[in-house]
Amino acid sequence: MTMLSKVPSRVFTLAWFWLGLTVVWCGPLSAAEFRVLTYNIHHGRGLDDNVDLQRIAKVIKSAEPDLVALNEVDKGVNRSGNMDEPAELGKLTGMYAAFEKNIDHDGGEYGNAILSRWPIQKTENVRLPSLYQGEQRGMLMVHIEPEDGQPLWFAATHLDYRPDNAERLASAKMIEQLMANRFGRQPVLLAGDFNAQPNSRVIKQFSQNWLVADSEHTFPANKPVRRIDYVMAQPANLWKVKSAKVLDAPVESDHRPVLVVLYLVD
């Protein structure tokens, strides 16, 4: 099922202190590994200036992921040929797809998407705090029910790009607040484009309580010199990372994707 119209959706606008970027675990999961991919696809436009979702899908399929967080996704936007990119990527990869817009753009919608190996039961979109005029950021969450485990939530997010850390740091602190108030010590996964390097205050904030999967640089795709795309897990002592790597995709987008294989500790 890649038809987004069949996925129940709720959009939430919440106070800034209640927002978070999360994947929520609800009960014991199987011992199976989770293959999580995060990929900013730049609306399918590669560094050769061609919009080509087939090659994006080829990169995704090569990783054999269970869950995929996608950033900078178009739906019905003129610049990308008015395609329904989430549905098309779901079709091309054979995965279930969900999408929520954060802004209207160029005749269509623009936001985050998720692909899942398992059926998507419902979706939620949360507006993130905006400290400046400009692009509204959001978090897309989906509820899934793996056949070999308990139901869980998975989320995709994309944080502010400005040199000033203020908005990104506020987001990091919100996550800490959300985890303390809403999820306690339940295992959580978090993936997306954080627009922050490992030595930034933003990532240091996460590293206090999160297991941040190590990987190489992801941006720009043709010659990466910055690491800004991450998969994280909390509580850190409940998760183990089996492997983490940046995929060899130098042209397909302006970012390279990150694949992390991880599991819960018994």
C-alpha positions in Angstrom: 0.0 0.0 0.0 1.6 3.3 -1.1 -1.7 5.2 -1.4 -1.3 8.0 1.1 -5.1 8.6 1.1 -5.5 5.2 2.9 -3.3 6.3 5.8 -5.2 8.0 8.6 -3.6 11.4 9.3 -3.7 13.9 12.2 -1.9 17.2 12.2 -0.9 18.7 15.5 0.2 22.2 16.3 1.6 22.1 19.8 3.4 24.4 22.2 7.1 24.5 21.5 7.9 22.8 24.8 5.8 19.7 23.9 7.4 19.1 20.5 10.0 16.4 19.8 11.6 14.4 17.1 11.0 10.8 17.9 10.5 7.2 17.2 8.6 5.6 20.1 8.8 2.0 21.1 5.7 0.5 22.8 6.5 -2.7 24.5 9.0 -5.5 23.9 10.3 -5.9 20.4 11.8 -8.9 18.8 15.5 -9.5 18.6 15.5 -8.6 14.9 17.8 -5.9 13.8 16.4 -2.6 12.6 17.9 -1.1 9.4 17.2 2.6 9.5 18.1 4.9 6.6 18.0 8.7 6.6 18.2 10.6 3.3 17.7 14.2 2.4 16.7 13.7 -1.3 16.7 17.4 -2.3 13.3 16.8 -4.0 15.0 14.2 -6.2 17.2 16.7 -7.9 20.8 15.6 -8.2 24.0 17.5 -8.5 23.7 17.1 -12.3 20.5 19.2 -12.0 18.3 16.3 -13.1 15.2 15.2 -11.1 15.3 11.4 -11.2 13.4 9.4 -8.5 14.4 6.1 -10.1 18.0 6.6 -9.1 17.0 7.8 -5.6 14.9 4.6 -5.3 17.8 2.5 -6.5 20.0 3.9 -3.7 17.3 3.3 -1.1 16.7 -0.3 -2.3 20.5 -1.1 -2.2 20.4 -0.5 1.5 17.5 -3.0 2.1 16.1 -0.7 4.9 13.2 -1.4 7.2 12.5 2.3 7.8 13.5 5.4 5.8 13.3 9.0 6.9 13.2 11.3 3.9 13.7 15.1 3.9 13.0 17.8 1.3 10.2 15.9 -0.5 7.8 17.4 -3.1 4.2 16.5 -3.8 2.6 18.1 -6.8 5.4 20.8 -7.1 6.1 22.4 -10.4 9.9 22.2 -10.1 9.8 18.4 -9.9 7.3 17.8 -12.6 4.2 17.8 -10.4 4.9 14.3 -9.2 3.6 12.8 -6.0 7.1 11.9 -4.9 6.2 10.0 -1.7 3.8 7.7 -3.5 6.2 7.3 -6.5 9.1 6.3 -4.2 6.8 3.9 -2.3 6.0 2.3 -5.6 9.6 2.1 -6.9 10.9 0.7 -3.6 8.0 -1.6 -2.8 7.6 0.1 0.6 4.6 1.7 2.4 4.7 5.5 2.2 3.5 8.5 4.2 3.9 12.2 3.7 3.0 15.5 5.5 3.6 19.0 4.2 5.3 21.7 6.2 4.8 24.4 3.6 3.0 25.1 0.3 5.6 25.6 -2.4 5.6 26.2 -6.2 2.1 25.0 -6.8 2.3 22.0 -4.5 3.4 20.8 -1.0 6.9 20.3 0.5 7.9 18.4 3.6 9.1 15.1 5.1 8.2 11.5 4.1 8.6 8.1 5.5 9.0 4.7 3.8 8.3 1.5 5.9 8.7 -2.2 5.3 5.6 -2.6 7.5 2.1 -1.2 6.9 1.6 2.3 8.2 -1.4 2.5 10.6 -1.6 6.2 11.1 0.4 9.4 10.7 0.9 12.6 12.7 2.6 15.8 11.8 3.8 18.3 14.3 5.0 21.8 13.7 8.3 22.6 15.1 9.2 26.0 16.7 10.2 28.8 14.4 12.4 31.5 15.8 12.8 33.3 12.5 10.9 34.2 9.4 11.3 31.5 6.8 10.6 27.9 6.3 8.3 26.2 8.8 9.9 23.0 10.0 8.0 19.9 11.0 8.1 16.3 12.3 6.3 13.5 10.6 5.6 10.5 12.8 4.1 7.1 11.7 2.7 4.3 13.7 3.6 0.8 12.5 3.0 -2.7 13.6 5.9 -5.1 12.7 4.7 -8.7 12.2 7.6 -9.9 14.5 7.3 -7.3 17.2 5.2 -4.7 19.1 3.8 -1.5 17.6 6.1 1.5 17.4 6.4 5.0 16.1 9.0 6.3 13.6 9.7 9.9 12.8 11.4 12.0 10.1 12.6 15.6 10.7 14.7 18.3 9.2 16.1 21.1 11.4 16.8 24.7 10.5 19.9 25.4 8.3 21.0 28.9 9.5 24.5 29.4 10.9 23.0 30.5 14.2 22.4 27.4 16.4 19.5 29.0 18.3 16.5 27.2 16.6 18.3 23.9 16.4 19.4 24.1 20.0 15.9 24.9 21.1 14.7 21.8 19.3 17.3 19.7 21.1 16.2 20.9 24.5 12.6 20.3 23.5 13.4 16.7 22.8 14.9 16.3 26.3 11.7 17.8 27.8 9.5 15.6 25.7 11.3 12.5 26.6 11.2 13.2 30.3 7.5 14.1 30.3 6.0 11.8 27.8 8.2 8.8 27.2 10.3 8.2 30.3 12.8 5.5 29.7 11.0 3.9 26.7 13.4 3.2 23.8 13.3 5.9 21.2 14.9 6.3 17.7 15.5 9.6 16.0 16.6 10.2 12.4 17.0 13.1 10.0 18.9 16.1 8.7 20.0 18.1 11.7 22.1 20.7 9.9 24.5 20.4 12.8 28.0 19.0 12.9 29.3 16.6 15.6 31.1 19.3 17.6 28.1 21.7 17.6 26.2 22.6 20.7 23.2 20.8 19.2 24.8 17.4 18.8 26.6 17.8 22.1 23.2 18.3 23.7 21.9 15.1 22.2 25.0 13.2 23.1 24.4 13.7 26.8 21.6 11.2 26.8 21.4 9.7 23.3 23.5 7.1 21.5 24.6 8.9 18.4 25.5 6.4 15.7 28.9 7.2 14.3 29.4 7.7 10.5 31.3 9.7 7.9 30.5 13.0 6.3 27.3 13.3 4.3 27.3 16.8 2.7 27.9 17.8 -0.1 27.3 14.5 -1.8 30.1 14.9 -4.5 32.8 15.6 -1.9 31.5 15.4 1.6 33.1 17.6 4.2 30.3 18.0 6.8 28.4 15.4 8.8 24.9 16.7 9.4 22.6 13.6 8.9 22.1 11.3 11.9 20.4 8.3 13.4 20.2 8.4 17.2 18.8 6.2 20.0 17.7 6.8 23.6 18.2 5.7 26.3 21.8 5.1 25.2 22.3 2.1 27.4 19.4 0.2 25.9 20.6 0.3 22.3 23.6 -1.2 20.4 24.7 -0.1 17.0 25.8 -3.0 14.8 27.0 -0.9 11.9 26.7 2.6 10.5 27.8 3.8 7.1 27.3 6.5 4.5 26.3 5.1 1.2 28.2 5.8 -2.0 25.7 8.2 -3.7 27.7 11.2 -5.1 25.2 12.5 -7.7 21.7 11.5 -6.8 21.0 14.3 -4.3 23.1 17.0 -2.6 23.3 14.8 0.5 24.5 11.2 0.9 22.3 8.8 2.9 23.2 7.2 6.2 22.3 3.5 7.0 22.4 2.4 10.6 21.8 -1.2 11.8 20.9 -1.3 15.5 19.1 -3.4 18.1 17.8 -3.2 21.6 19.9 -4.8 24.4 18.2 -7.6 26.3 
